[in-house]
Amino acid sequence: MKQLPQKLLPMACALALLAGCAHIGADTHPAQRRDPATVQLPADIKLAREGWPEAQWWTAYHDDQLNALMLGALASGPSLEVAAARTGSARAALSRSAADVGIDVSTYANANRQRYSGTGLFPAPIGGAYFTSETLRLDVHYNFDWWGKNRAQVAAAIGSLNADRAAYAEAEQLLAAQIAQSYFRLQGGWARMANLDQLAAAQQALVRDKERRIARGLATADEQRAAESELSLIGKQQAQLDADIGHEREALRALAGADNTALADLKPQAAADVPHALPARLGIELLARRPDLQAARWKVESSLSSIDAAKAAFYPDINLTGSIGLDTIKVENLLQAASRTFYLGPTLTLPLFDSRRLDAQLDSARSARDERIAEYNAAIVDAVREVAQDGVQLRGIERQIAQQDAATGAARAQLASAKARFDHGLADNSALLAARMALFKQQDADLYLRQVQRLAEVALTNALGGGYREQAPLATVIK
């Protein structure tokens, strides 16, 4: 048989490898990622100030109680444990994938004693005798990874880890927003309860005034019953508000992971007015400031690397395995040169007859990519919607507060006029009490709107990323 010319041997080997490759199906209609730079708010959605939240945005309220709750919860909040566990699992998966890259070295040691059958394959003196075998070996395995399969799997694992790191930041951001909103609802409930107590006291004084007027024939029993009915309604509001306060306190306790006494020192605290802001443009900055968008982006990157790994599986896989060691049947000869063993051999795997499984793996990877891209696109749309809706709501609340301030001011002026008339004997006590109660009712509406405003501020802060900035990603290439 005529031998191939030596210069044609590499070409023949290359043709043999290509012949062993499985056919890679075309990627039809791949999903397209939305460009975050194109997403913007409508021009008519604006607030008085422009800007993004600071990292510790809650400190702007100058509330030491709120600051302490935040620091404690973010250090050991129960809801963060799940996110931390997922990040740990992703790190372990990365370690497993990285272990397949490069050289794998292991040691092997074995000692055994065996009696060979006297009527078996080996005749005497081996048959019927006992022998002890000792082996000490160093095994080396190297995967050339010519097509980048292992590197792509590592890149996919890194993408998953980066996504989980962003998801942890998202959990922190959500926890901070939930604590702030729960705290403001609790403080708002306390403030409204204090105002409602004053309203109830004024209504009770009005009931007593009606009783005195009835005794003098200056009022009817119907007027007293109407005043008592109004007092009962105020009592009902107090009961409901008290239940709401207790509910919110327990919700806050659970969020902060506190024990039964940790929230006992919380006291009513007037929140400082914080000038809220909305950026004039979102675009790519929103992607960098929303951890959920970063998590979605890294999931897409991970899925793309998984596709690269699935494609690389269609090509032949070449590994090199070798070992060097000592082997003997007598312990005293183990370290002698004659006991040396050596092995070196390449392994070639051709996926020529495995195309159905490889096609299924590639189709699955492509479907996962399309799903991740669809989730990413939806997350961008939802993020812009949340910012827009929260901005519109906050702007609407500002307008309501302006109108409510006018109503409260009018009630306060009416009370001052009623008091002046009462002091000059031009009005009775019932008119003064009615004016005072009217002011308390307007103050309750004002307190409620201020509470809603703070909740809307926190919602907008959360929608803008809560002060998050894009984290430096882990290296995506392992050399």
Long-range contacts (C-beta under 8 A, 24 or more apart in sequence): 17-315, 17-316, 19-352, 20-316, 20-350, 20-351, 20-352, 21-314, 21-315, 21-316, 21-351, 21-352, 22-314, 22-351, 22-352, 22-354, 22-355, 22-358, 23-314, 23-355, 24-311, 24-314, 24-362, 25-359, 25-362, 25-363, 27-366, 30-366, 30-369, 30-370, 31-369, 31-370, 31-373, 31-374, 31-377, 32-373, 33-300, 33-373, 33-376, 33-377, 34-376, 34-377, 34-380, 34-381, 36-283, 36-284, 36-286, 36-287, 36-293, 36-380, 37-283, 37-284, 38-283, 39-282, 39-283, 39-286, 39-380, 39-381, 39-384, 40-281, 40-282, 40-283, 40-384, 41-278, 41-281, 41-282, 41-384, 41-387, 41-388, 41-391, 42-388, 45-278, 45-388, 45-391, 45-392, 45-395, 46-278, 46-280, 46-391, 46-395, 47-276, 47-277, 47-278, 47-391, 47-394, 47-395, 47-398, 48-275, 48-277, 49-275, 49-276, 49-277, 49-278, 50-277, 50-278, 50-279, 50-280, 51-277, 51-278, 51-279, 52-277, 52-279, 52-285, 52-289, 52-464, 52-465, 52-467, 53-461, 53-464, 53-465, 53-466, 53-467, 54-467, 55-467, 55-468, 55-469, 56-467, 57-461, 57-466, 57-467, 58-176, 58-180, 60-272, 60-274, 61-271, 61-272, 61-274, 62-272, 63-269, 63-271, 63-272, 65-183, 65-266, 65-267, 65-269, 66-179, 66-180, 66-183, 66-269, 69-179, 69-183, 69-252, 69-256, 70-176, 70-179, 70-180, 72-256, 72-257, 72-258, 72-262, 73-175, 73-176, 73-179, 73-255, 73-256, 73-257, 74-172, 74-175, 74-176, 76-257, 77-175, 77-255, 77-256, 77-257, 78-254, 78-257, 79-171, 79-174, 79-175, 79-255, 80-168, 80-171, 80-172, 80-175, 82-171, 83-164, 83-167, 83-168, 83-170, 83-171, 84-168, 86-164, 86-167, 86-168, 87-161, 87-164, 87-165, 87-167, 87-168, 89-164, 90-157, 90-160, 90-161, 90-163, 90-164, 91-161, 93-157, 93-160, 93-161, 94-154, 94-157, 94-158, 94-160, 94-161, 96-157, 97-150, 97-153, 97-154, 97-156, 97-157, 98-154, 98-157, 98-478, 100-143, 100-150, 100-153, 100-154, 101-143, 101-145, 101-150, 101-151, 101-154, 101-478, 102-142, 102-143, 103-140, 103-141, 103-142, 104-140, 104-141, 104-142, 104-143, 105-138, 105-139, 105-140, 105-141, 106-138, 106-139, 106-141, 107-137, 107-138, 107-139, 108-135, 108-136, 108-137, 108-138, 108-139, 108-323, 108-325, 109-135, 109-136, 109-137, 110-134, 110-135, 111-135, 131-329, 132-329, 132-330, 132-331, 133-327, 133-328, 133-329, 134-326, 134-327, 134-328, 134-329, 134-331, 134-334, 135-325, 135-326, 135-327, 136-325, 136-326, 136-327, 136-334, 137-323, 137-324, 137-325, 137-326, 137-327, 137-341, 138-323, 138-324, 138-325, 139-321, 139-322, 139-323, 140-321, 140-322, 140-323, 141-319, 141-320, 141-321, 141-322, 142-319, 142-320, 142-321, 143-317, 143-319, 144-318, 144-319, 144-320, 146-315, 146-318, 147-312, 147-315, 148-308, 148-309, 148-312, 149-309, 149-312, 149-313, 149-317, 150-309, 151-477, 151-478, 152-305, 152-306, 152-308, 152-309, 152-312, 153-305, 153-306, 153-309, 154-478, 155-301, 155-302, 155-305, 155-308, 155-476, 155-477, 156-302, 156-303, 156-305, 156-306, 156-309, 157-302, 158-302, 158-473, 158-474, 158-475, 158-476, 159-298, 159-299, 159-301, 159-302, 159-303, 159-305, 159-476, 160-298, 160-299, 160-302, 161-474, 162-294, 162-298, 162-301, 162-471, 162-473, 162-474, 163-294, 163-295, 163-296, 163-298, 163-299, 163-302, 164-295, 165-471, 166-291, 166-292, 166-294, 166-295, 166-298, 166-471, 167-291, 167-292, 167-295, 169-291, 169-294, 169-468, 169-471, 170-291, 170-292, 170-295, 170-468, 173-291, 173-462, 173-465, 173-466, 173-467, 173-468, 174-462, 175-255, 176-466, 177-458, 177-459, 177-461, 177-462, 177-466, 178-255, 179-252, 179-255, 179-256, 180-454, 180-458, 181-454, 181-455, 181-458, 181-459, 182-248, 182-251, 182-252, 182-255, 183-252, 184-271, 184-451, 184-454, 184-455, 184-458, 185-244, 185-248, 185-451, 185-455, 186-245, 186-248, 186-249, 186-252, 186-266, 187-268, 187-269, 187-270, 187-271, 187-451, 188-447, 188-448, 188-450, 188-451, 188-454, 189-241, 189-244, 189-245, 189-248, 190-245, 190-268, 191-268, 191-270, 191-447, 191-451, 192-241, 192-444, 192-447, 192-448, 192-451, 193-238, 193-241, 193-242, 193-245, 194-268, 195-440, 195-443, 195-444, 195-447, 196-234, 196-237, 196-238, 196-241, 196-440, 196-444, 197-238, 198-440, 199-234, 199-437, 199-440, 199-441, 199-444, 200-231, 200-234, 200-235, 200-238, 202-433, 202-436, 202-437, 202-440, 203-227, 203-230, 203-231, 203-234, 203-437, 204-231, 205-433, 206-430, 206-433, 206-434, 206-437, 207-231, 209-429, 209-430, 209-433, 210-430, 213-430, 271-450, 271-454, 274-457, 276-394, 276-457, 276-460, 276-461, 278-387, 278-391, 278-394, 278-460, 278-464, 279-464, 282-384, 282-387, 286-380, 286-383, 286-384, 286-387, 286-464, 286-465, 287-380, 287-470, 288-469, 288-470, 289-464, 289-465, 289-468, 289-469, 289-470, 290-383, 290-464, 290-465, 290-468, 291-465, 291-468, 292-379, 292-383, 293-376, 293-379, 293-380, 293-383, 294-470, 294-471, 296-372, 296-375, 296-376, 296-379, 297-376, 298-473, 299-372, 299-375, 299-376, 300-369, 300-372, 300-373, 300-376, 301-476, 302-372, 303-365, 303-368, 303-369, 303-371, 303-372, 303-373, 304-369, 306-365, 306-368, 306-369, 307-362, 307-365, 307-366, 307-369, 309-365, 310-358, 310-361, 310-362, 310-364, 310-365, 311-362, 313-351, 313-358, 313-361, 314-351, 314-355, 314-358, 314-362, 315-351, 316-348, 316-349, 316-350, 316-351, 317-347, 317-348, 317-349, 317-351, 318-346, 318-347, 318-348, 318-349, 319-346, 319-347, 319-349, 320-344, 320-345, 320-346, 320-347, 321-345, 321-346, 321-347, 383-463, 386-459, 386-463, 387-460, 387-463, 387-464, 390-456, 390-459, 390-460, 390-463, 391-460, 393-456, 393-459, 394-453, 394-456, 394-457, 394-460, 397-449, 397-452, 397-453, 397-456, 398-453, 400-449, 401-446, 401-449, 401-450, 401-453, 404-442, 404-445, 404-446, 404-449, 405-446, 407-442, 407-445, 408-439, 408-442, 408-443, 408-445, 408-446, 411-435, 411-438, 411-439, 411-441, 411-442, 412-439, 414-438, 414-439, 415-439
